[in-house]
């Protein structure tokens, strides 16, 4: 009886993978068809192409996840694919690369409509609760003084209750599961912290940050942006900076800076939460820093700023640097 149930489960997983492959084939066909069509509006053509490519990437990720088919009768001991993750761990160093969801039957259904929102790609976290909390505390110790806008307490609370299903709702807070961007922010903090510990990008950090970036691109193509989207773009820049990818970090902070200009945050943040003002000045500093490091131009020019650096009870390094820069 148990053997029959196992066979049915495996067959169900393969059927799900087959549906995912058909969806991937359809999205690739649509992309190729679009590329062969003439256009009189290059900008609209590029936007549509970007949307199709994002959909194709999402389908590829769903197929890769669905391909992780394992028999329930096998051992569920955590495994590491040494062929793709050749990291030599030091004695006593915690291991951050076990994905507990590889052993879960729910991976096989992530490509279905049941576990996907209409706008975003949702995947579980590749860390246990204890690992996530440890990484958040490492990030707090290493970088909180530089980036005081990141809601680490809310993210720590979120790490204890994150699941693989998020409803499509947008909220103002960072500590709930209603807004998928909260989970994206958590992913990015964990990715930054892991990259900081390992001093490089890893397969796991690359995967979770790419999910957050794809969700951000989807949001930018279809909805009005808000401060949360800017925060995610800023965290992407910080991640690339942690991985010593200066040009990519500059590109992401330029996106964040342009989004600030779109929302007129360089003029005023009245009516916004306090962290939004802190975030703007962190973006200002990162824009300057990464422009100097890469040799590329600033996105936010001093003459465009129509506000003063605010006073905070707890001055961060970014705020102090800003006061010195524009005083």
Secondary structure, 3 states (H helix, E strand, C coil): CHHHHHHHHHHHHHHHHHHHHHHHHHHHHHHHHHHCCCCCCHHHHHHHHHHHHHHHHHHHHHHHHHCCCCCCCCCCCCCCCCCCCCCCCCCCCCCCCCCHHHHCHHHHHCCCHHHCCCCCCCCCCCCCHHHHHHHHHHHHHHHCCCCCCCCHHHHHHHHCCCCCCCCCCCCCCCCCCCCHHHHHHHHHHHHHHHHHHHCCCCHHHHHHHHHHHHHHHHHHHHCCCCHHHHHHHHHHHHHHHHCCCHHHHHHHHHHHHHHHHHCCCCCCCCCCCHHHHHHHHHHHHHHHHHHHHHCCCCCCCHHHCCCCCCCCCCCCHHHHHHHHHHC
